[in-house]
Amino acid sequence: MKLDSAVVTLLGLESDTTSVSSHGGGGMSSASTSKIATKLADGSPMEYFMKTGKGKDAEVMFTGEHASLNAIHHAVPTLCPKSFGHGQLADTSGSFLVTDFLDLSGRFSSRGSSGKGMTLAQKLAKLHTTPAPVPEGYDKPQFGFPATTCCGDTPQDNTFTTSWADFYADHRLRFILHRSQKSNGSDKELSHLVETTCIEVIPRLIGDKHLNGGKGVTSVVTHGDLWSGNASVGKLPNMTEPEDVIYDSSACYTHSEYELGIMKMFGGFGGNFLTEYHKLVPKTEPAEEYNDRIALYELYHHLNHHALFGGGYRSGAVSIMKSLIQKYGGAGDKSEL
């Protein structure tokens, strides 16, 4: 297999010392994945991981994943691969993304870490306690992201917003409801429940004037799609031993607890992970509402899966919303949304 000349140019490789072969990977449902093996100028071996895909969807996804990986890598270099670039293929149609090659040596262990170095809990804690950068053109932190990122195959609306409550209502719940209606048709009950959740539950449960005694929350980089299938033990370049790592990110500047919604939905991380994590990242106040906040953040992923796959994910979303509305409905400060 010949490496596309656009990738050769991006990485500054020598074609006669470079090979490319098919390699298992993940992320976009229609992406192809490859391993690039080459030699550097000093003769030492170097490997890269490449995704390729066709159409606008691939271009959008690779642009977002490039920004996602580098946002996480900048904060915690040993947590995920670094992206070297993305763009249009030159020798055929389609787009590409090139990252560090991640040598996976086993699935993520629920005991906290099956690798050396920092545990996943420690690395995520570092990520979630590092304030997100102030976006270009703004004078203070925002919630959102500078690129469209894809959760599964869903391109998300990451429009920068000052209020976390507004961002979650408008750019997660109302946004994904619209996607669901396009996929599954009009659903009056679902629409009513989502809107009631946005108007009544969100201000009461995650309103900016409510969290942390009115101080709100700091925007941090989150992976955005961190289920157990996107975490493993592996070796990045310059690692001598396998460490806990994550990949296939859908990053955003969010409340740190937003990360835990999908982790709860699919499980696989174990109770020890949360115990260790929360020793380093205390639960947002009021701590007694923590479980309900995680349920609210899990809701988005039920709705996203309903938009993508239909079927039984609707019932999970409806159950969460009915429970939260029963507990918090009618008590919200509607002026925040």
DRENKOL-859965 format. One record per residue (C-alpha): residue number from 1; z, y, x; residue in one letter. Coordinates in steps of 0.2 Angstrom, whole numbers, plus 5000, padded with zeros to 4 digits. Layout:
<atoms>
+-----+------+-------+------+------+
! pos !   up ! north ! east ! code !
+-----+------+-------+------+------+
! NUM !    Z !     Y !    X !    A !
...
+-----+------+-------+------+------+
</atoms>
This chain:
<atoms>
+-----+------+-------+------+------+
! pos !   up ! north ! east ! code !
+-----+------+-------+------+------+
!   1 ! 5000 !  5000 ! 5000 !    M !
!   2 ! 4995 !  5017 ! 5007 !    K !
!   3 ! 5007 !  5032 ! 5006 !    L !
!   4 ! 5000 !  5047 ! 4997 !    D !
!   5 ! 4995 !  5061 ! 5008 !    S !
!   6 ! 5006 !  5073 ! 4999 !    A !
!   7 ! 5021 !  5063 ! 5003 !    V !
!   8 ! 5016 !  5061 ! 5021 !    V !
!   9 ! 5014 !  5080 ! 5023 !    T !
!  10 ! 5031 !  5083 ! 5014 !    L !
!  11 ! 5040 !  5072 ! 5026 !    L !
!  12 ! 5030 !  5076 ! 5041 !    G !
!  13 ! 5026 !  5057 ! 5044 !    L !
!  14 ! 5014 !  5048 ! 5055 !    E !
!  15 ! 5003 !  5037 ! 5045 !    S !
!  16 ! 5001 !  5024 ! 5058 !    D !
!  17 ! 5020 !  5021 ! 5059 !    T !
!  18 ! 5023 !  5022 ! 5041 !    T !
!  19 ! 5022 !  5009 ! 5027 !    S !
!  20 ! 5027 !  5009 ! 5009 !    V !
!  21 ! 5031 !  4994 ! 4998 !    S !
!  22 ! 5037 !  4992 ! 4980 !    S !
!  23 ! 5056 !  4992 ! 4978 !    H !
!  24 ! 5067 !  4990 ! 4963 !    G !
!  25 ! 5075 !  5006 ! 4956 !    G !
!  26 ! 5079 !  5015 ! 4940 !    G !
!  27 ! 5079 !  5031 ! 4930 !    G !
!  28 ! 5064 !  5035 ! 4920 !    M !
!  29 ! 5058 !  5021 ! 4909 !    S !
!  30 ! 5040 !  5022 ! 4915 !    S !
!  31 ! 5043 !  5027 ! 4934 !    A !
!  32 ! 5037 !  5016 ! 4948 !    S !
!  33 ! 5049 !  5015 ! 4963 !    T !
!  34 ! 5045 !  5011 ! 4982 !    S !
!  35 ! 5053 !  5011 ! 4999 !    K !
!  36 ! 5045 !  5020 ! 5013 !    I !
!  37 ! 5048 !  5014 ! 5030 !    A !
!  38 ! 5044 !  5024 ! 5046 !    T !
!  39 ! 5048 !  5028 ! 5063 !    K !
!  40 ! 5055 !  5045 ! 5069 !    L !
!  41 ! 5048 !  5054 ! 5085 !    A !
!  42 ! 5062 !  5046 ! 5095 !    D !
!  43 ! 5057 !  5029 ! 5089 !    G !
!  44 ! 5072 !  5026 ! 5078 !    S !
!  45 ! 5068 !  5018 ! 5061 !    P !
!  46 ! 5070 !  5029 ! 5045 !    M !
!  47 ! 5068 !  5024 ! 5026 !    E !
!  48 ! 5065 !  5034 ! 5011 !    Y !
!  49 ! 5066 !  5030 ! 4992 !    F !
!  50 ! 5051 !  5036 ! 4981 !    M !
!  51 ! 5048 !  5037 ! 4962 !    K !
!  52 ! 5031 !  5040 ! 4955 !    T !
!  53 ! 5026 !  5043 ! 4937 !    G !
!  54 ! 5012 !  5050 ! 4927 !    K !
!  55 ! 5011 !  5065 ! 4915 !    G !
!  56 ! 5021 !  5080 ! 4911 !    K !
!  57 ! 5037 !  5069 ! 4907 !    D !
!  58 ! 5037 !  5063 ! 4925 !    A !
!  59 ! 5035 !  5080 ! 4932 !    E !
!  60 ! 5049 !  5087 ! 4922 !    V !
!  61 ! 5061 !  5072 ! 4926 !    M !
!  62 ! 5058 !  5073 ! 4945 !    F !
!  63 ! 5060 !  5091 ! 4946 !    T !
!  64 ! 5077 !  5089 ! 4937 !    G !
!  65 ! 5082 !  5074 ! 4947 !    E !
!  66 ! 5078 !  5083 ! 4963 !    H !
!  67 ! 5089 !  5098 ! 4958 !    A !
!  68 ! 5103 !  5086 ! 4951 !    S !
!  69 ! 5104 !  5075 ! 4967 !    L !
!  70 ! 5105 !  5090 ! 4979 !    N !
!  71 ! 5118 !  5099 ! 4968 !    A !
!  72 ! 5129 !  5084 ! 4969 !    I !
!  73 ! 5125 !  5080 ! 4987 !    H !
!  74 ! 5129 !  5098 ! 4992 !    H !
!  75 ! 5147 !  5097 ! 4985 !    A !
!  76 ! 5150 !  5079 ! 4991 !    V !
!  77 ! 5137 !  5073 ! 5003 !    P !
!  78 ! 5143 !  5055 ! 5003 !    T !
!  79 ! 5142 !  5053 ! 4984 !    L !
!  80 ! 5123 !  5052 ! 4981 !    C !
!  81 ! 5107 !  5052 ! 4990 !    P !
!  82 ! 5099 !  5068 ! 4995 !    K !
!  83 ! 5082 !  5073 ! 4988 !    S !
!  84 ! 5069 !  5078 ! 5001 !    F !
!  85 ! 5056 !  5085 ! 4988 !    G !
!  86 ! 5045 !  5082 ! 4973 !    H !
!  87 ! 5028 !  5087 ! 4968 !    G !
!  88 ! 5010 !  5082 ! 4963 !    Q !
!  89 ! 5002 !  5067 ! 4971 !    L !
!  90 ! 4986 !  5072 ! 4981 !    A !
!  91 ! 4977 !  5055 ! 4982 !    D !
!  92 ! 4979 !  5050 ! 4963 !    T !
!  93 ! 4986 !  5058 ! 4947 !    S !
!  94 ! 5004 !  5059 ! 4945 !    G !
!  95 ! 5020 !  5066 ! 4952 !    S !
!  96 ! 5033 !  5060 ! 4965 !    F !
!  97 ! 5051 !  5062 ! 4970 !    L !
!  98 ! 5057 !  5057 ! 4988 !    V !
!  99 ! 5076 !  5054 ! 4992 !    T !
! 100 ! 5087 !  5046 ! 5004 !    D !
! 101 ! 5085 !  5027 ! 5004 !    F !
! 102 ! 5101 !  5019 ! 4996 !    L !
! 103 ! 5104 !  5002 ! 5002 !    D !
! 104 ! 5114 !  4994 ! 4988 !    L !
! 105 ! 5125 !  4980 ! 4993 !    S !
! 106 ! 5134 !  4976 ! 4977 !    G !
! 107 ! 5139 !  4982 ! 4960 !    R !
! 108 ! 5153 !  4994 ! 4957 !    F !
! 109 ! 5170 !  4986 ! 4957 !    S !
! 110 ! 5182 !  4991 ! 4944 !    S !
! 111 ! 5197 !  4990 ! 4956 !    R !
! 112 ! 5194 !  5008 ! 4962 !    G !
! 113 ! 5182 !  5004 ! 4976 !    S !
! 114 ! 5174 !  4989 ! 4985 !    S !
! 115 ! 5168 !  5000 ! 4999 !    G !
! 116 ! 5175 !  5010 ! 5013 !    K !
! 117 ! 5178 !  5028 ! 5014 !    G !
! 118 ! 5183 !  5038 ! 4999 !    M !
! 119 ! 5184 !  5029 ! 4982 !    T !
! 120 ! 5173 !  5034 ! 4968 !    L !
! 121 ! 5188 !  5042 ! 4959 !    A !
! 122 ! 5191 !  5053 ! 4975 !    Q !
! 123 ! 5173 !  5058 ! 4977 !    K !
! 124 ! 5171 !  5063 ! 4958 !    L !
! 125 ! 5188 !  5072 ! 4959 !    A !
! 126 ! 5181 !  5082 ! 4974 !    K !
! 127 ! 5165 !  5086 ! 4964 !    L !
! 128 ! 5174 !  5090 ! 4948 !    H !
! 129 ! 5186 !  5102 ! 4958 !    T !
! 130 ! 5172 !  5112 ! 4967 !    T !
! 131 ! 5167 !  5127 ! 4956 !    P !
! 132 ! 5148 !  5127 ! 4952 !    A !
! 133 ! 5138 !  5140 ! 4961 !    P !
! 134 ! 5134 !  5156 ! 4952 !    V !
! 135 ! 5116 !  5155 ! 4946 !    P !
! 136 ! 5103 !  5167 ! 4954 !    E !
! 137 ! 5102 !  5182 ! 4943 !    G !
! 138 ! 5120 !  5181 ! 4936 !    Y !
! 139 ! 5136 !  5189 ! 4942 !    D !
! 140 ! 5148 !  5175 ! 4936 !    K !
! 141 ! 5148 !  5156 ! 4933 !    P !
! 142 ! 5138 !  5149 ! 4919 !    Q !
! 143 ! 5137 !  5133 ! 4910 !    F !
! 144 ! 5120 !  5125 ! 4910 !    G !
! 145 ! 5108 !  5121 ! 4925 !    F !
! 146 ! 5094 !  5129 ! 4934 !    P !
! 147 ! 5082 !  5115 ! 4929 !    A !
! 148 ! 5078 !  5104 ! 4914 !    T !
! 149 ! 5087 !  5087 ! 4917 !    T !
! 150 ! 5084 !  5071 ! 4908 !    C !
! 151 ! 5098 !  5060 ! 4901 !    C !
! 152 ! 5088 !  5044 ! 4899 !    G !
! 153 ! 5071 !  5050 ! 4894 !    D !
! 154 ! 5078 !  5065 ! 4885 !    T !
! 155 ! 5074 !  5082 ! 4893 !    P !
! 156 ! 5089 !  5092 ! 4890 !    Q !
! 157 ! 5091 !  5111 ! 4886 !    D !
! 158 ! 5101 !  5118 ! 4900 !    N !
! 159 ! 5100 !  5136 ! 4896 !    T !
! 160 ! 5114 !  5146 ! 4905 !    F !
! 161 ! 5128 !  5151 ! 4893 !    T !
! 162 ! 5144 !  5160 ! 4897 !    T !
! 163 ! 5154 !  5150 ! 4885 !    S !
! 164 ! 5157 !  5131 ! 4887 !    W !
! 165 ! 5160 !  5129 ! 4868 !    A !
! 166 ! 5144 !  5138 ! 4864 !    D !
! 167 ! 5134 !  5128 ! 4877 !    F !
! 168 ! 5141 !  5112 ! 4870 !    Y !
! 169 ! 5137 !  5116 ! 4852 !    A !
! 170 ! 5120 !  5124 ! 4854 !    D !
! 171 ! 5113 !  5115 ! 4869 !    H !
! 172 ! 5120 !  5098 ! 4867 !    R !
! 173 ! 5125 !  5094 ! 4849 !    L !
! 174 ! 5113 !  5105 ! 4839 !    R !
! 175 ! 5099 !  5101 ! 4852 !    F !
! 176 ! 5101 !  5082 ! 4851 !    I !
! 177 ! 5102 !  5083 ! 4832 !    L !
! 178 ! 5085 !  5091 ! 4832 !    H !
! 179 ! 5078 !  5078 ! 4844 !    R !
! 180 ! 5085 !  5064 ! 4833 !    S !
! 181 ! 5077 !  5072 ! 4817 !    Q !
! 182 ! 5060 !  5072 ! 4826 !    K !
! 183 ! 5062 !  5053 ! 4831 !    S !
! 184 ! 5071 !  5047 ! 4815 !    N !
! 185 ! 5067 !  5059 ! 4801 !    G !
! 186 ! 5078 !  5071 ! 4791 !    S !
! 187 ! 5096 !  5065 ! 4789 !    D !
! 188 ! 5106 !  5076 ! 4778 !    K !
! 189 ! 5123 !  5068 ! 4781 !    E !
! 190 ! 5120 !  5068 ! 4800 !    L !
! 191 ! 5115 !  5086 ! 4800 !    S !
! 192 ! 5130 !  5091 ! 4789 !    H !
! 193 ! 5142 !  5082 ! 4801 !    L !
! 194 ! 5135 !  5089 ! 4817 !    V !
! 195 ! 5135 !  5107 ! 4810 !    E !
! 196 ! 5153 !  5105 ! 4803 !    T !
! 197 ! 5158 !  5098 ! 4820 !    T !
! 198 ! 5150 !  5113 ! 4829 !    C !
! 199 ! 5158 !  5126 ! 4817 !    I !
! 200 ! 5175 !  5119 ! 4814 !    E !
! 201 ! 5179 !  5106 ! 4828 !    V !
! 202 ! 5172 !  5113 ! 4844 !    I !
! 203 ! 5181 !  5130 ! 4843 !    P !
! 204 ! 5197 !  5122 ! 4839 !    R !
! 205 ! 5196 !  5108 ! 4852 !    L !
! 206 ! 5186 !  5115 ! 4866 !    I !
! 207 ! 5186 !  5134 ! 4862 !    G !
! 208 ! 5187 !  5145 ! 4877 !    D !
! 209 ! 5202 !  5154 ! 4870 !    K !
! 210 ! 5210 !  5137 ! 4867 !    H !
! 211 ! 5209 !  5127 ! 4883 !    L !
! 212 ! 5221 !  5129 ! 4898 !    N !
! 213 ! 5232 !  5142 ! 4888 !    G !
! 214 ! 5217 !  5153 ! 4885 !    G !
! 215 ! 5210 !  5153 ! 4902 !    K !
! 216 ! 5196 !  5142 ! 4898 !    G !
! 217 ! 5188 !  5129 ! 4910 !    V !
! 218 ! 5179 !  5131 ! 4927 !    T !
! 219 ! 5161 !  5126 ! 4927 !    S !
! 220 ! 5158 !  5111 ! 4939 !    V !
! 221 ! 5143 !  5100 ! 4943 !    V !
! 222 ! 5144 !  5084 ! 4934 !    T !
! 223 ! 5132 !  5069 ! 4935 !    H !
! 224 ! 5129 !  5069 ! 4917 !    G !
! 225 ! 5124 !  5051 ! 4914 !    D !
! 226 ! 5137 !  5042 ! 4923 !    L !
! 227 ! 5138 !  5025 ! 4915 !    W !
! 228 ! 5142 !  5009 ! 4926 !    S !
! 229 ! 5123 !  5006 ! 4929 !    G !
! 230 ! 5122 !  5022 ! 4938 !    N !
! 231 ! 5136 !  5018 ! 4950 !    A !
! 232 ! 5137 !  5005 ! 4964 !    S !
! 233 ! 5142 !  5002 ! 4982 !    V !
! 234 ! 5129 !  5005 ! 4995 !    G !
! 235 ! 5125 !  5013 ! 5011 !    K !
! 236 ! 5116 !  5030 ! 5013 !    L !
! 237 ! 5109 !  5035 ! 5030 !    P !
! 238 ! 5123 !  5038 ! 5043 !    N !
! 239 ! 5135 !  5027 ! 5034 !    M !
! 240 ! 5141 !  5012 ! 5044 !    T !
! 241 ! 5149 !  5003 ! 5030 !    E !
! 242 ! 5145 !  5003 ! 5011 !    P !
! 243 ! 5154 !  5016 ! 5000 !    E !
! 244 ! 5155 !  5020 ! 4982 !    D !
! 245 ! 5139 !  5030 ! 4977 !    V !
! 246 ! 5130 !  5036 ! 4961 !    I !
! 247 ! 5112 !  5040 ! 4957 !    Y !
! 248 ! 5099 !  5043 ! 4944 !    D !
! 249 ! 5109 !  5059 ! 4940 !    S !
! 250 ! 5106 !  5071 ! 4925 !    S !
! 251 ! 5117 !  5085 ! 4932 !    A !
! 252 ! 5124 !  5101 ! 4923 !    C !
! 253 ! 5137 !  5114 ! 4926 !    Y !
! 254 ! 5150 !  5108 ! 4913 !    T !
! 255 ! 5168 !  5105 ! 4909 !    H !
! 256 ! 5174 !  5091 ! 4921 !    S !
! 257 ! 5180 !  5081 ! 4906 !    E !
! 258 ! 5162 !  5080 ! 4899 !    Y !
! 259 ! 5158 !  5067 ! 4913 !    E !
! 260 ! 5170 !  5055 ! 4905 !    L !
! 261 ! 5162 !  5054 ! 4888 !    G !
! 262 ! 5148 !  5042 ! 4893 !    I !
! 263 ! 5160 !  5033 ! 4905 !    M !
! 264 ! 5171 !  5029 ! 4890 !    K !
! 265 ! 5156 !  5025 ! 4879 !    M !
! 266 ! 5150 !  5011 ! 4890 !    F !
! 267 ! 5165 !  5007 ! 4900 !    G !
! 268 ! 5164 !  4997 ! 4917 !    G !
! 269 ! 5175 !  5008 ! 4927 !    F !
! 270 ! 5192 !  5001 ! 4923 !    G !
! 271 ! 5209 !  5009 ! 4920 !    G !
! 272 ! 5213 !  5010 ! 4939 !    N !
! 273 ! 5199 !  5023 ! 4941 !    F !
! 274 ! 5206 !  5035 ! 4928 !    L !
! 275 ! 5223 !  5033 ! 4935 !    T !
! 276 ! 5217 !  5038 ! 4952 !    E !
! 277 ! 5206 !  5051 ! 4946 !    Y !
! 278 ! 5218 !  5060 ! 4935 !    H !
! 279 ! 5231 !  5061 ! 4950 !    K !
! 280 ! 5218 !  5072 ! 4958 !    L !
! 281 ! 5211 !  5081 ! 4943 !    V !
! 282 ! 5224 !  5084 ! 4930 !    P !
! 283 ! 5219 !  5083 ! 4912 !    K !
! 284 ! 5214 !  5099 ! 4904 !    T !
! 285 ! 5228 !  5108 ! 4893 !    E !
! 286 ! 5232 !  5104 ! 4880 !    P !
! 287 ! 5234 !  5087 ! 4888 !    A !
! 288 ! 5239 !  5079 ! 4871 !    E !
! 289 ! 5221 !  5082 ! 4864 !    E !
! 290 ! 5213 !  5074 ! 4879 !    Y !
! 291 ! 5207 !  5058 ! 4870 !    N !
! 292 ! 5199 !  5069 ! 4856 !    D !
! 293 ! 5190 !  5079 ! 4869 !    R !
! 294 ! 5183 !  5064 ! 4877 !    I !
! 295 ! 5178 !  5057 ! 4860 !    A !
! 296 ! 5169 !  5074 ! 4857 !    L !
! 297 ! 5159 !  5072 ! 4873 !    Y !
! 298 ! 5155 !  5054 ! 4870 !    E !
! 299 ! 5148 !  5060 ! 4853 !    L !
! 300 ! 5133 !  5068 ! 4862 !    Y !
! 301 ! 5128 !  5051 ! 4870 !    H !
! 302 ! 5129 !  5042 ! 4854 !    H !
! 303 ! 5117 !  5055 ! 4846 !    L !
! 304 ! 5106 !  5054 ! 4862 !    N !
! 305 ! 5104 !  5035 ! 4860 !    H !
! 306 ! 5101 !  5037 ! 4842 !    H !
! 307 ! 5087 !  5049 ! 4846 !    A !
! 308 ! 5080 !  5038 ! 4859 !    L !
! 309 ! 5083 !  5021 ! 4851 !    F !
! 310 ! 5088 !  5023 ! 4833 !    G !
! 311 ! 5098 !  5009 ! 4825 !    G !
! 312 ! 5117 !  5007 ! 4827 !    G !
! 313 ! 5120 !  5022 ! 4837 !    Y !
! 314 ! 5121 !  5032 ! 4822 !    R !
! 315 ! 5136 !  5024 ! 4815 !    S !
! 316 ! 5146 !  5027 ! 4831 !    G !
! 317 ! 5141 !  5046 ! 4830 !    A !
! 318 ! 5146 !  5047 ! 4812 !    V !
! 319 ! 5163 !  5038 ! 4815 !    S !
! 320 ! 5167 !  5050 ! 4829 !    I !
! 321 ! 5163 !  5066 ! 4819 !    M !
! 322 ! 5172 !  5060 ! 4803 !    K !
! 323 ! 5188 !  5057 ! 4813 !    S !
! 324 ! 5187 !  5073 ! 4822 !    L !
! 325 ! 5183 !  5083 ! 4807 !    I !
! 326 ! 5197 !  5075 ! 4797 !    Q !
! 327 ! 5209 !  5080 ! 4811 !    K !
! 328 ! 5202 !  5097 ! 4816 !    Y !
! 329 ! 5191 !  5103 ! 4802 !    G !
! 330 ! 5194 !  5120 ! 4794 !    G !
! 331 ! 5206 !  5125 ! 4808 !    A !
! 332 ! 5193 !  5133 ! 4820 !    G !
! 333 ! 5191 !  5150 ! 4825 !    D !
! 334 ! 5173 !  5152 ! 4819 !    K !
! 335 ! 5170 !  5168 ! 4828 !    S !
! 336 ! 5168 !  5159 ! 4844 !    E !
! 337 ! 5152 !  5151 ! 4838 !    L !
+-----+------+-------+------+------+
</atoms>
